[in-house]
Amino acid sequence: MALYLEDFTPGQVLESPPWMLTKNEMVDFAKKYDPQPFHIDEAAATKSIYGGLLASGWQTIGIMMRLMWDTFLSRTASLGSPGCDEIRWLKPVRPGDTLRVRFTITEVTPSRSKPDRGIVRTFNEVLNQHGEVVMTVRGLGMFGRKPS
């Protein structure tokens, strides 16, 4: 059964399964997409302001997206997204960290011009295994409405 716009309500919270990030996964991603020394070189990272290797924030966003898919998006009438309003990287993500995401629905708005869809706004918190928030994203998703 697909979830439609009407199935989301402000205040609703969805929790993702965990995702453990390995050192190899971090370095491989960074070498390809964000090759800053503190993401790809352990010795350089140790001498950096971060004191050790850390994941690219863009990889953390990718993991959040995957966990969104696994948690609820795969069974919705998703029509994509017009973007995000805000991304904040609050704490480093390190090799071996286990991440999970808490998706909080903040607003559900049917479209006035396109009655077959609407927008769901979310506040997404990525947490590590210690329960510390490492990243937040304010997102928007377009969802189809229930067929009449």
N, C-alpha and C positions, 0 to 999 in steps of 0.2 A: 504494500500500500504506500503510495506516494504521500509525502507531506506537502501541503500547499501553504500559501500565505496565511490563510485563516487558522492554520495549526500552530502558529507562533504567537506568543503573548509576551508583552513587556514584563520583565522580571523573571521569565523562564531561564533556567540555568541548565546547560548541558556540559557534561564532563567527558573528556576524551580518555581513551586508553593511554598507557605510558609509551614513550618512545625513547630508547637508550641510544645515545649518540657516541659512536666510536671515534677514536683518534684518526683512523684511516679514512673514515667517512668525512670527517671535518676537513682534513688536509686535501683529500681528493676534490671535494667541492671547491675549496678555496683556490687550489691551483688552477682550476678551470675558470672560476667566476670572480674571485676576490683575492688575488695573490699578494695581499699585504703580508709582510714578514711575520707579524704576530699571529697570522692564521696558518702559515705553511712551514715555518722554520722554528723548531723548538728552542734552539739556542738564542736566536734573535728575540723570540717571544719572552724568554726568561729575563732578558735585559730591557724589555719594553716597560711602559707604565703599567701593563697588565700583569707582569710577573709570571707569565706562562702562556701557553697556547690557548687560544679561544676560538670558538666558531664564528664564522661570518654571521652578522645579523640577518643577511639575506638568506642564509641557509636556515636560520631559525624561523623565518617567515615561511619558507618552503615546508618545513616540518609542521608548522601550525596549519598550513593549508592541507597537508596530507591528513593530519589528525581531524580537521574539520570534515573532510571527506569520509573518514572512517566513522566519525561520531554521528553525523546526521546528514550531511550533504548528499551522500550517495543514494538516499531514499527520498529525496525531495524533488519538487518540480522547479529545480534551479534553472535560472535563465542567465547565469553569469553574475558579474559584478561591475558596477560603474567605478569602483575604486575603494580606497581607504581614506579616511580623514586624518588619521594620526598614527604614527608608529613610534614607539619609544623603546629603546634598548636600555634596560635599567641595571642589569648585572651580567657579567661575562658567563657564557655557556662554555663549559670545559669538557675535555674528553672524558667519557664515562658518565656524564650527567644523564639523568633520566627525566625527560620533559613530559608534561601533560598540559592540556589546555582547558580552561574554564571559559565557556562561551555564554555570555549573558545577553539576552535579547533586551534591547533598550527601547526600541520603537518599531511598530509595524504600521506601514502606511500604504493603503491601496492607491494606485495611480488614478489621477483624475482624468488624464487624457487617454490612457490605455486600460480599459476596465478588465482586461484578462491578466493583469499582473500588479505587482506592488513591490515595495522596498522594505527589507528588514534590516534594521541597524543593530549592530552588536558591539559589545565591549569584550574583547578577547584578552585573557591573561594567560601567558605561558609561565608555568611554574616548574622549578627544578625539584629534585628528590627531597629537598629540605623544606619544600613549601614556599620558597622565596619566589617572588614574581621577577622574572628575568626580562620579560618583554610584554608590552601592551599594544594592542591595535584596535582602533575604532574602525569597524568595517561596515560595508553596505553590500547587501545581496539582493538580487532581483529574483522573485519567485512567482510562478504562475498561481492563479487563483483556482479554486475548485470549479470544475465544470458544472454548469447549471443543469 
